[in-house]
Amino acid sequence: MLKAPQNLFATAYDGSARSDWQTVEGADGYILQFYNADEPEKCIKTRYAQNNSKLILGFRNGRKYVVRVKAFSYRDGKEVYGELSQPAEFTPMCHHLKAQNAEIKCLPLLLNAMTAMWRP
């Protein structure tokens, strides 16, 4: 049986996450399984990877997720699965302002203050 991938790490981005792990000897590929952190028994997304890294889109910013990975190999034309990795948590976040027509104004009488305004 294939061993569980080790050192799984998830890096969160804006609406996406990249998962990286150590290669499993004998694996033909990997299956990533994603869960909402508050429902760890319910898989919400499954993706295949050919190597030990995968970027996945389509996550909601501010929500905590868990990813687990398992290796697979082909035997007699069928997928044979290895053990699941330990979980890795991530929370996608937007790290920049997403407003169009943004206008920044400094207030003249207040130190270290500003107002951000934008038009819908």
C-alpha angles and dihedrals in degrees: 000000000000116000123241115267111258132219096022110186128180123202115198124217135168103311093335144070137208119215123200130182142159118280116257116225112245095016120139091191146327138254119214118204121196128200137178104253091234091052104042094163095058115076109212100179136019125190136175125229129191095203137025099281134058136174113211125192131201107064125138115246115244095022119113117233137183127216129196128182134205130185124230137193133192118248120174089346094305131106113250113197130217130210122296119255124238110275124264121202127215138169117204114223138178109235098188139054112268099195121124119220091018116180121191118204127186117217108233101217102040124078119227093004135123140167124222117207132177138171120240 
